[in-house]
Amino acid sequence: MRPMTAGAREILDIAGEVARLRDAVHIEPRDVALAAVVLHFRRFAEEVEAPEVVSLSPEMLTMSDAVRDIMTIGEGELRAEEMIELARRDGAESADYLEHVWWGTKDR
């Protein structure tokens, strides 16, 4: 096995946890991709000195019709499980992850 830098080891560690979320027997490239994104945002948050310097508010991105609809149509407070159900209905590759996330957010 090749020697790894600390950054590569950190991505692999996170990818392992991501793969476990979907009860996988192997770490796949999609696990590595998600781990890299998680690590990027974690490091980004550590580097930002003042919250007013950079805003990660949702207004920075436009939303697809489906996401905009779930945020604007309906009664009461938007709950996490509604957002997760939207992702599940989309049939995205992340469905393996979402099954476990869905059960973890029930009644929150």
TASUL-V525134 format. One record per residue. RES is the residue in three letters. OMEGA is omega in whole degrees, 0 to 359 (NA if undefined). D_FIRST is the distance of its C-alpha to the first C-alpha in Angstrom with 2 decimals. Layout:
res = [RES	RES]
omega = [OMEGA	OMEGA]
d_first = [D_FIRST	D_FIRST]
This chain:
res = [MET	ARG	PRO	MET	THR	ALA	GLY	ALA	ARG	GLU	ILE	LEU	ASP	ILE	ALA	GLY	GLU	VAL	ALA	ARG	LEU	ARG	ASP	ALA	VAL	HIS	ILE	GLU	PRO	ARG	ASP	VAL	ALA	LEU	ALA	ALA	VAL	VAL	LEU	HIS	PHE	ARG	ARG	PHE	ALA	GLU	GLU	VAL	GLU	ALA	PRO	GLU	VAL	VAL	SER	LEU	SER	PRO	GLU	MET	LEU	THR	MET	SER	ASP	ALA	VAL	ARG	ASP	ILE	MET	THR	ILE	GLY	GLU	GLY	GLU	LEU	ARG	ALA	GLU	GLU	MET	ILE	GLU	LEU	ALA	ARG	ARG	ASP	GLY	ALA	GLU	SER	ALA	ASP	TYR	LEU	GLU	HIS	VAL	TRP	TRP	GLY	THR	LYS	ASP	ARG]
omega = [180	173	182	171	178	179	179	179	180	177	180	178	180	179	177	178	178	180	178	178	181	178	181	174	179	169	182	179	180	176	178	180	180	178	179	178	179	180	178	182	177	178	179	180	179	183	182	183	183	182	181	181	182	177	177	184	181	181	180	181	171	183	174	179	182	180	179	181	182	180	186	183	177	183	174	183	176	184	182	183	176	178	180	178	176	180	179	180	181	179	182	177	184	182	179	179	188	179	180	178	181	181	179	182	180	177	175	NA]
d_first = [0.00	3.77	6.55	8.91	12.64	15.00	16.15	12.95	12.49	16.17	16.05	13.42	15.68	18.72	17.42	16.92	20.52	21.74	20.45	22.13	25.29	25.63	24.71	21.73	19.44	16.63	15.69	17.16	17.54	20.90	19.50	17.33	20.54	22.69	20.40	20.54	24.31	24.70	22.86	24.94	28.15	27.35	26.77	29.78	31.93	31.01	31.95	35.29	37.93	40.98	41.13	43.87	41.72	39.59	40.56	38.22	41.25	41.36	44.08	41.59	40.61	42.92	42.64	42.77	45.96	44.37	42.98	46.28	48.26	46.55	47.16	50.80	52.17	53.02	54.53	53.31	50.08	46.93	44.52	40.72	40.88	42.95	40.26	37.59	39.98	40.44	36.71	36.71	39.73	38.08	35.67	32.72	29.11	28.86	31.17	28.50	28.16	31.89	32.95	31.58	32.75	36.15	36.78	35.69	38.29	41.26	44.33	42.97]
